[in-house]
Amino acid sequence: MSATGSRIARVQAYALRYPEPHDSGRIRHLNLARVESDDGAVGWGECVTHLPEAALAVKTLIDCGFGQLLLDQDPLDVKGLWERMRTHAFWTGHGGLVSFAISALDIALWDLAGHLRGLPVHEMLGGRRLDRVRTCASVILDTLDLERTTAEFAGYRELGYTAVKGGWGQTPEAGFGTDAARDLAVAAAVREGVGEDVQMALDVSARARWSAEHACEMAQALAEIDLAWLEDALPHDDLDGWRMLRQAAPMPLATGERCWTASQYETLAASGCVDTVLIDPGRVDGISGMWEATKIAAAHGVGMIPHSWSSAINTAASLHVFAAAPNGVVFELKPHPSPMQHELVSDPFEQRDGWLAVRDDPGLGVTVDEAAVRSYVFQ
């Protein structure tokens, strides 16, 4: 029996569809999980499924499988329930849809336990080291209109951001990394916009498919831009390529947002090839998985940046881990209003002068608008 006497009474999954303003209004998908105790306390979680078929599949996994494992269990036994879900995946394996489902439920369990205990998640992780975090405006680049790009990034500087990141492309086939001459022009346009004092990072589109040799050439060509980090220049599992790039690159290197498990982060961090890993709680088995991966990175002297480019629930989960972690680098945010940030919760996150306050409210510290959830459900 829980110390509060509570048991988990209901688990619900929602597949949501919404237009993403930061991606030219393109339709994206995510899943939410709602876990309720028998005394009425509620926790919310999220996974970043992105595609409709994945969102529907994860809803089925939660409704018919992983969610059922939680019923009538102690809601304060977050670690035990995380391990119970991971054990359940002995046949299906870890990663992909399974990790998405576990991620949403684990985040919801942390939120629920926080409400029941009257504690913020960061306190349950061992206590916050920070009362505010430095933010980074993270956006998809317009690689085809350099004048607009310069003005856009100048705007982020004026909003108080001391770090910016641009990547991929509003036109995917012209994403950053797909044309060397254009890439260098885009990098120069961003630097012109933010000036010399704002940290700047670039994220290579997966469509680029750089070879290690080309990545080395581009890293050297980008030296004068003074990057805070170059991200995803190669697939995260191409360790031979990363070793070559580490020898050639004058700037810090980052990758990891497409990893699924703490063991994959162990491989990356132990390789000595990267300076920073990006971790997404909506992908890497939730807050529990993100915390494990963060501790592994810290043990190897590797920094951590949350890949929190999704809803306010994902932002909240990432913020608690970042606040408790010893190796946080900077905290990424979408700089403009979006439905999943500003409609999904009644208390959206807003940076002020380049900083974001760490909340001390119980659980995740956000209030989900259930009417908004229902308005974006697509099946």
C-alpha positions in Angstrom: 0.0 0.0 0.0 1.2 3.5 -0.8 2.3 5.8 2.0 -0.7 7.9 1.0 -3.0 4.9 0.8 -3.5 5.7 -2.9 -3.7 3.2 -5.8 -3.7 3.9 -9.5 -7.3 3.7 -10.7 -7.3 5.0 -14.3 -4.9 5.3 -17.2 -5.9 7.0 -20.4 -3.9 7.7 -23.6 -4.6 10.5 -26.1 -3.3 10.9 -29.7 -3.2 14.5 -30.6 -2.8 16.3 -33.9 -1.9 20.0 -34.1 -0.4 22.6 -36.5 3.2 23.6 -35.5 3.9 27.3 -36.1 7.6 26.7 -35.8 7.4 24.3 -38.7 5.4 26.5 -41.1 2.1 25.2 -39.7 2.8 21.6 -40.7 0.7 19.0 -38.9 2.5 17.2 -36.1 1.4 14.5 -33.7 2.1 13.6 -30.1 0.7 11.4 -27.3 -0.4 12.3 -23.8 -0.9 9.9 -21.0 -3.2 10.7 -18.0 -2.8 8.6 -14.9 -5.2 9.1 -12.0 -5.2 7.7 -8.5 -8.2 6.4 -6.7 -8.3 9.6 -4.6 -8.5 11.8 -7.6 -4.9 13.0 -8.1 -3.8 13.2 -11.7 -0.5 13.1 -13.5 0.2 13.9 -17.1 2.9 12.7 -19.4 3.9 13.0 -23.1 5.8 11.2 -25.9 6.9 12.8 -29.1 5.5 10.5 -31.8 5.4 13.1 -34.5 3.7 10.9 -37.1 0.0 9.8 -37.1 0.6 6.1 -37.4 3.1 6.2 -34.5 0.6 8.2 -32.4 -2.2 5.7 -33.0 0.1 2.7 -32.3 1.3 4.2 -29.0 -2.2 4.9 -27.9 -2.9 1.2 -28.4 0.2 0.1 -26.5 -0.8 2.3 -23.6 -4.5 1.4 -23.6 -4.1 -2.3 -24.1 -0.6 -3.0 -22.6 1.6 -0.8 -20.5 -1.3 1.2 -19.0 -2.9 -2.0 -17.7 0.3 -2.8 -15.8 -0.1 0.2 -13.7 -3.7 -0.3 -12.5 -4.1 -0.9 -8.8 -0.4 -0.2 -8.2 1.3 2.1 -5.7 1.6 5.5 -7.5 4.6 6.5 -5.4 6.7 3.5 -6.6 7.8 5.4 -9.7 11.1 3.5 -10.1 9.4 0.1 -9.6 6.7 0.9 -12.1 9.3 2.1 -14.7 11.2 -1.2 -14.3 7.9 -3.1 -14.5 7.1 -1.5 -17.8 10.6 -2.1 -19.2 10.5 -5.7 -18.1 7.1 -6.1 -20.0 9.0 -5.2 -23.2 11.2 -8.3 -23.0 9.8 -9.6 -26.3 9.1 -6.4 -28.2 12.4 -4.8 -27.2 13.3 -1.3 -26.2 13.2 1.8 -28.4 10.7 3.0 -31.0 7.0 2.7 -30.1 7.7 0.9 -26.8 10.0 3.7 -25.5 7.4 6.3 -26.6 4.7 4.5 -24.6 6.9 4.1 -21.5 8.1 7.7 -21.8 4.5 9.2 -21.6 3.5 6.9 -18.7 6.7 7.5 -16.7 6.4 11.3 -17.0 2.8 11.0 -15.8 3.9 8.9 -12.9 6.5 11.4 -11.7 3.8 14.2 -12.0 1.3 12.1 -10.1 3.8 11.2 -7.4 4.7 14.8 -7.0 1.1 15.8 -6.5 0.6 13.1 -3.9 3.7 14.0 -2.0 3.4 17.7 -2.4 6.8 18.0 -4.0 8.2 19.2 -7.3 9.8 16.6 -9.5 13.3 18.1 -9.1 13.0 17.6 -5.3 12.3 14.0 -5.9 15.4 13.7 -8.1 17.5 15.0 -5.3 16.9 18.7 -5.3 17.5 21.5 -7.7 20.9 23.0 -8.2 19.4 26.0 -10.1 16.5 28.4 -9.5 16.6 29.5 -13.1 18.1 28.2 -16.4 19.7 30.0 -19.3 17.6 29.5 -22.4 18.3 29.0 -26.1 15.9 29.9 -28.9 15.6 26.8 -31.0 14.1 27.1 -34.5 13.8 25.5 -37.9 15.9 27.6 -40.4 14.6 29.4 -43.4 17.6 28.6 -45.6 16.1 30.2 -48.7 15.6 33.8 -47.4 18.8 35.0 -45.8 17.6 38.5 -45.2 14.6 37.1 -43.3 16.9 34.8 -41.4 19.1 37.6 -40.3 16.2 39.7 -39.1 14.6 36.7 -37.3 17.7 35.9 -35.3 18.2 39.6 -34.5 14.8 39.4 -33.0 15.8 36.6 -30.7 18.7 38.7 -29.5 16.3 41.6 -28.8 14.1 39.2 -26.8 17.0 38.6 -24.4 18.2 35.2 -25.6 22.0 34.7 -25.1 22.0 31.5 -27.2 20.2 30.4 -30.4 20.1 27.3 -32.4 18.9 26.8 -36.0 18.6 23.7 -38.0 16.9 21.6 -40.7 14.9 23.8 -43.0 11.4 25.3 -43.5 11.7 23.7 -46.9 13.0 20.2 -46.0 14.8 19.5 -49.2 16.8 22.7 -48.7 17.6 22.0 -45.1 20.8 23.0 -43.5 23.5 20.6 -44.6 22.1 19.9 -48.1 24.2 22.4 -50.0 27.7 23.5 -48.7 27.7 27.0 -50.2 24.2 27.7 -49.0 25.1 26.3 -45.6 27.9 28.7 -45.1 25.8 31.6 -46.2 23.0 30.6 -43.8 25.5 30.3 -41.0 26.9 33.8 -41.7 23.3 35.2 -41.9 22.5 33.8 -38.4 25.8 35.2 -37.0 25.1 38.6 -38.5 21.6 38.6 -36.9 22.7 37.7 -33.3 26.0 39.5 -33.3 29.3 38.3 -31.7 28.1 38.0 -28.1 25.2 35.5 -28.5 26.1 31.9 -28.5 25.1 30.1 -31.8 24.6 26.5 -32.7 23.7 24.7 -36.0 21.8 21.5 -36.4 22.4 19.4 -39.5 19.4 18.0 -41.3 19.1 14.2 -41.4 18.4 14.6 -45.1 22.0 15.9 -45.6 23.6 12.5 -44.8 27.1 13.9 -44.5 30.0 11.6 -44.8 32.7 11.9 -42.1 35.0 13.5 -44.6 32.5 16.1 -45.6 31.6 16.8 -41.9 35.3 17.5 -41.2 35.4 19.9 -44.2 32.3 21.7 -43.1 33.4 21.9 -39.5 36.6 23.6 -40.5 34.8 25.9 -42.9 32.5 27.0 -40.1 35.3 27.8 -37.8 35.1 31.5 -38.2 31.4 31.5 -37.3 32.4 30.6 -33.7 29.8 27.9 -33.0 28.8 27.0 -29.4 28.3 23.5 -30.9 27.7 21.7 -34.2 24.8 19.2 -33.8 24.0 15.9 -35.5 26.7 16.2 -38.2 26.7 12.4 -38.3 24.3 9.6 -37.1 24.8 9.1 -33.4 26.0 5.5 -33.9 28.7 6.3 -36.4 31.5 6.3 -33.8 34.3 5.9 -36.3 33.0 9.0 -38.1 32.7 11.0 -34.8 36.2 10.1 -33.9 37.4 11.5 -37.2 35.3 14.6 -36.8 36.4 15.1 -33.2 40.0 15.4 -34.5 39.1 17.9 -37.2 36.4 20.1 -35.6 37.4 23.3 -33.9 34.0 23.6 -32.1 32.2 21.5 -29.5 30.1 18.6 -30.9 26.7 17.4 -29.9 24.3 14.6 -30.8 22.0 12.1 -29.2 18.4 13.3 -29.6 17.5 10.2 -31.6 18.9 7.8 -28.9 16.4 5.6 -27.1 18.0 4.2 -24.0 20.5 5.0 -21.3 22.8 2.3 -22.7 23.1 4.2 -26.0 24.1 7.3 -24.1 26.7 5.3 -22.3 28.2 4.3 -25.6 28.2 7.9 -26.8 29.5 9.5 -23.6 32.3 6.9 -23.1 33.5 7.3 -26.7 35.1 10.7 -26.0 33.7 11.9 -29.4 31.1 14.4 -28.3 31.0 17.2 -25.8 27.3 17.3 -25.2 24.4 14.9 -25.6 20.8 15.9 -26.3 18.2 14.0 -24.4 14.4 13.9 -24.8 12.2 12.7 -21.9 9.4 12.1 -24.4 11.6 9.5 -26.2 14.1 8.0 -23.8 11.8 6.2 -21.4 10.6 9.3 -19.6 12.1 11.3 -16.8 13.5 8.1 -15.3 15.4 7.3 -18.6 16.5 10.9 -19.0 17.8 11.0 -15.5 19.8 7.8 -16.0 21.2 9.1 -19.2 22.1 12.4 -17.7 23.9 10.8 -14.8 25.9 8.7 -17.3 26.9 11.7 -19.3 27.9 13.6 -16.2 30.1 10.7 -15.1 32.0 10.9 -18.4 32.3 14.7 -18.2 29.8 15.2 -21.0 27.3 18.0 -21.0 23.5 17.7 -21.4 21.0 19.7 -23.4 17.3 18.7 -23.2 15.7 18.2 -26.6 12.5 19.7 -25.4 11.0 20.8 -28.7 7.5 19.6 -28.1 4.7 20.4 -25.6 4.7 22.2 -22.3 4.6 18.8 -20.6 7.9 17.8 -22.3 9.3 21.2 -21.4 8.3 20.8 -17.7 9.8 17.3 -17.5 13.1 18.5 -19.1 13.3 21.5 -16.8 13.1 19.4 -13.7 15.9 17.1 -14.8 18.0 20.1 -16.0 17.6 21.9 -12.7 18.7 18.8 -10.7 21.6 17.9 -13.1 25.2 18.8 -12.6 26.0 19.0 -16.3 23.3 21.1 -18.0 24.6 23.3 -20.8 21.6 25.4 -21.9 17.9 24.9 -22.1 16.2 25.0 -25.5 12.8 26.6 -26.0 10.5 27.4 -28.9 10.6 31.2 -29.0 7.1 31.7 -30.3 3.6 30.7 -29.1 2.4 27.3 -30.2 -0.7 25.3 -29.4 1.0 22.6 -27.4 2.9 25.2 -25.4 0.3 27.9 -24.9 -3.1 26.2 -25.2 -2.4 22.8 -23.7 -1.6 24.3 -20.3 -3.0 27.3 -18.5 0.4 28.3 -17.2 2.8 28.2 -20.2 6.6 28.7 -19.9 7.9 32.1 -20.8 11.5 33.1 -20.8 12.5 36.5 -19.4 15.7 38.2 -20.5 17.2 34.9 -21.6 16.3 33.0 -18.4 13.5 30.5 -17.4 12.5 30.1 -13.8 12.4 26.7 -12.2 9.0 26.0 -10.7 8.5 24.6 -7.2 4.9 23.6 -7.6 4.1 19.9 -7.0 4.7 17.4 -9.8 5.7 18.9 -13.1 4.3 22.3 -12.2 2.0 22.8 -15.1 -1.8 22.7 -15.2 -3.2 20.8 -18.2 -6.4 22.1 -19.8 -8.4 19.0 -20.5 -10.7 20.8 -22.8 -7.7 21.7 -24.9 -6.5 18.1 -24.9 -9.9 16.9 -26.2 -10.0 19.6 -28.9 -6.8 18.2 -30.5 -7.6 14.5 -30.2 -7.7 13.0 -33.7 -8.8 9.4 -32.9 
